[in-house]
Amino acid sequence: MFDQLDAFLIRYDELSELLSDPEVIGDTRRFMELTKEEANLRPKVAVFKEYKRVTSELADTEELLGESLDDEMASLAKEELSELKSQKADLEEQIKVLMLPEDPNDGKNIIMEIRGAAGGDEAALFAGDLFEMYSRYAESQGWKVEVLDANITGIGGYKEIILMITGQSVFSKLKYESGAHRVQRVPETESQGRVHTSTSTVVVLPEMEEVELDLADKDIRTDIYHASGAGGQHVNKTASAVRLTHIPTGIAVAMQDERSQLKNREKAMKVLRARVYDQLAGEAQSEYDANRKSAVGTGDRSERIRTYNFPQNRVTDHRIGLTIQKLDQILSGKLDEVIDALIIADQTTKLESLNNGTI
């Protein structure tokens, strides 16, 4: 493990030089790739450098204790030795976590699909609440949110909304959000004050670049039609809406949000590529599929992962048994407490597997 970390230090120094090279800076694609690699290595390098510093000081202190010291100096050295040993143990645990096998998609942008499921209008309204929650969380992280397509209901909710979230390591934080989100509250239309239960579903897909998943033109059927709005009226008179169907898998994506046929096709292609990758990865890799059904659960779309209880101002994540009495804060985008707990639970499971030799 430490040989690998030494290799990381060497590579990190190489990247620092490359990122200041005018030739690399002028190559936007390569510069972005190297920037992502540098950002990925940075936390590992920082912890390992600190580990090397502490172990060096630890060796010096142990050597000092082997010399003839007066009582006061010996006491100070022993105290420092104890503190350094504690720091070393903490850093070793951090290094173990940093060296866990990485999800190759962790650094990617995502495509998120939110749909109203069981509960009619109330489910659609809750889908809107989830959209606002993730949008505010993304803003707090410095990420960008772009709505790719939206099917708005008459009362303001969403039957479906597809968005793209771009930024640093978006998938690593939001990949645990796939699943069924249940809401318990009194709907505005409920005259007798009864609490209703509805669900909305969330799907999180890593964005796939064309170089990562090249879908052959012959495998894609393109249908062009007139975009229409609520009630079926035409939004414009040109045929700008696009439906792409991946013939081998049968996966279809329709986009009509833009007035430009080209822009709708670009958006549809992003979603199609992500959905096809998701399906093929699940079918082709049994190990990948098993990981998706881990204790934290990042893949089973029918799994009820979380309940939002309005009367009790409570949010419960059923996968890790986490209950927080801060529903209002969470819906306002303050998701860090929930996401951090999910990441820690996932890391703990992986560390146990590592210690048991199953990774």
FENPE-V245735 format. One line per field, one symbol per residue. phi: phi as a letter, one per 20 degrees, with the letter a starting at -180 (. if undefined). psi: psi as a letter, one per 40 degrees, with the letter a starting at -180 (. if undefined). burial: b if it has 24 or more other C-alpha atoms within 12 Angstrom, else e. Layout:
phi: ???
psi: ???
burial: ???
This chain:
phi: .ffffffffffffffffffdegffffegfffffffffffffgffffffffffffffffffffffffefcfgffffffffffffffffffffffffgffefgeffegeefcddddcfdeplgfffffgfffgffffffgffemeddcfeabdeefdoecfbcdcdddqelfffedfeefqedddcaeffeeedmefddcccdccdcffdfgfebeefgfededddbffcdgnnfffbeeedfccdcegfdmfccdcbfefeffffffffffffffffggfffffecfffffffdfgemdcffeffebcddfgdlccceffdmeccecgffffeoeegfffffffffffffffffffemed
psi: ddddddddddddddddddeehddddegdddddddddddddddddddddddddddddddddddddeeihiiddddddddddddddddddddddddddddeihiheedeiiihhhhhhbhebddddddddddddddddddddefihhhhdihghideeahdhhhihhiahfddddedeehahhhhhihidehdefihihiiiihhhhhhhidddghhhdeehhhhhihiiaheeihdieigeihhhhhddeehihhhedidhddddddddddddddddddddddddhdddddddfaddgedhdehhdihhhddefihhhddefhhhffddddeeegeddddddddddddddddddddeee.
burial: eeeebeebbeebeebeebbeeeeeeeeeeeeeebbebbebbeebbebbbebbebbeebeebeeeeeeeeeeeeeeebeeebeebeeebeebbebbbbbbbeeeebbbbbbbbbbbbbbbbbbbbbbbbbbbbbbbbbbeeeebebbbbbbbbbeeebbbbbbbbbbbbbbbbbbbbbbbbbbbbbebeeeeeeeebbbbbbbbbbbbbeeeeeebeeeebbbbebbbeeeeeeeeeeeebbbbbbbeeeebbbbbbbbeebeebbbbbbbbbbbbbbbeebeeeeeeeeebbebbbbbbbbebbbbbbbbeeebbbbbbbeeebebbeebbebbbbbbbebbbebbbebbbeeeeeeee
